Amino acid sequence: MHIDWAALGSVFGVSLVSTVALVGLFTLGIVGLSKRESASAQDGSAALAVTGAYACFAACAAAVAYGIYLIVA
């Protein structure tokens, strides 16, 4: 049995980068939703924060769906 260490390292690198990116996007979504609550407490408009949060969550969902597509295909 021969292990292709370069391919294994490549898979590890891509999975690490994609995991960090998904966690970052989800964190930005949570921060956007928390800004909505603080803006509504100060009688301000939070439409931009909510839109950004929903965009981050949609990007996370799209990345997960694409990953599932790559596994299934």
ChimeraX attribute file (.defattr): number of C-alpha atoms within 10 A of each C-alpha:
attribute: neighborCount
match mode: 1-to-1
recipient: residues
	/A:1	3
	/A:2	4
	/A:3	7
	/A:4	8
	/A:5	9
	/A:6	9
	/A:7	10
	/A:8	10
	/A:9	11
	/A:10	11
	/A:11	11
	/A:12	12
	/A:13	12
	/A:14	11
	/A:15	12
	/A:16	11
	/A:17	11
	/A:18	13
	/A:19	12
	/A:20	12
	/A:21	14
	/A:22	18
	/A:23	13
	/A:24	14
	/A:25	19
	/A:26	20
	/A:27	15
	/A:28	19
	/A:29	24
	/A:30	17
	/A:31	15
	/A:32	22
	/A:33	19
	/A:34	14
	/A:35	17
	/A:36	21
	/A:37	15
	/A:38	12
	/A:39	15
	/A:40	11
	/A:41	10
	/A:42	9
	/A:43	9
	/A:44	11
	/A:45	12
	/A:46	16
	/A:47	12
	/A:48	12
	/A:49	20
	/A:50	20
	/A:51	15
	/A:52	16
	/A:53	24
	/A:54	18
	/A:55	16
	/A:56	21
	/A:57	19
	/A:58	15
	/A:59	16
	/A:60	19
	/A:61	14
	/A:62	12
	/A:63	15
	/A:64	13
	/A:65	12
	/A:66	12
	/A:67	12
	/A:68	11
	/A:69	10
	/A:70	9
	/A:71	8
	/A:72	7
	/A:73	6
